[in-house]
Amino acid sequence: MLMDLMYRISKGYQTSPDLRLTWLQNMAKQHNEKDHYTESAMCLTHAAALVAEYLYMLDGSQHLPVGCVTFQKISPNMLEESAISDDVINPDEEGIATSRLFTESGLIGLLEQAAPMFRESQLYEAAAEIYKLVIPLYEHRRKNHSLESVYNKLSDCYKSLAKKGDRRFLGSYFRVGFYGFWFGDLHMKEFIYKEEALMKLSEFSLKLENLYSEQLGSEKVEIIKDSNEVDTSKLDGGKAYIQVTYVEPYFEDWELKKRLTVFDKSFNIRRFFFSTPFTPGGKAHGELHNQWMKRTVLTTEKSFPYVKRRLEVIRTDTVKLKPLEVAILNMESKIHELKAVLNRTPCDSKLLQMQLQGGIATA
């Protein structure tokens, strides 16, 4: 994939800030052309964090962000732009960080580009954090007209939040596993893909099937439609298998006490889960007293959203839930869904009716 190639190139220039900055901008442009505004914003924010890191090393003025550490509030991934390493070249050396963007004006420009991308993605909270970084820079320069404009944009962010609040859908996620020598280095690897909000599993599966059929030939590509563990010894060595599973963000109980809003549960996430029903007899579904469930939790290499839309799974944890635990989990899930509808302002009577009918139908 083009974006993965561009990402590897940009990572290769981690110790060459000028080239790293160029490739982050190239990635932002590529994402923007595909209407991937969130990822475009993340690329620009990474670029701003990189510039801030070197500006602070050179200047250290109080009105400047304290390097990329300041950007942690937006995403923990921003620490990638840290220059505290034996491998990183000193910015005082000739020819290092010479781009016109490694200036205060350049930093402001990158931030001003990133914020509208976040707003376009309905990530108003992230846009607000970007504007808050711009304000001290304009205050130091006594740019009153610019300050007026930024405060108006900041106000618009909170107006949008007050209007839309939790009535936002901020993405869908899928686990994708690749099996077969046709995939080369991807063989036996799993990834989490971030896709558009409300994308269906069937739609995404078809999208992947068409993509790899064009590359490898439709006769070679086969989609594995279940979420069971793949036994590679039973696969046809001449085919390329893709297993696709819908996943949801996973949070521990203590995390949910802090992640209260839709944004909180959609931003800076790196753990996902899916559930596979089974019975001791081998069938997927059975009587209530015989219905078990395997919950699989996947951890990715970085947090979403990121500068690219797929991240490799680096850890997999599984737990088997007994029938009583499954029943309790289903009840808790239904209660949570009903509470979410009832807490809407104003209450959505149609959605409430759908939830109640669903509850009656499965009772």
Buried (B, 14 or more C-beta within 10 A) or exposed (E): EEBEEBBEBBEEBBBBBBBBBBBBBBBBEBBBEEEBBBBBBBBBBBBBBBBBBBBBBBEEEEEBBEBBBBBEEBBEBBBBBBBEEEEBBEBEEEEBBEBEBBBBEBBBBBBBBBBBBBBBBBBBBBBBBBBBBBBBBBBEBEBEEBBEBBEEBBEBBEEBBEEEBBEBEBBBBBBBBBBBEBBEEBBEEBBBBBBEEEBEEEEBBEBBBEEBBEEBEEEBBBBBEEBEEBEEEEBEEEBBBBBBBBBEBBBEEEBEEEBEEBBBBBBBBBBBBBBBBBBEEEEEEBEEEEBBBBBBBBBBEBBBBBBBBBBEBEEEEEEEBEBEBBBEBBEEEBEEBBEEBEEBEEEBEEBBEEBEEEBEEEE
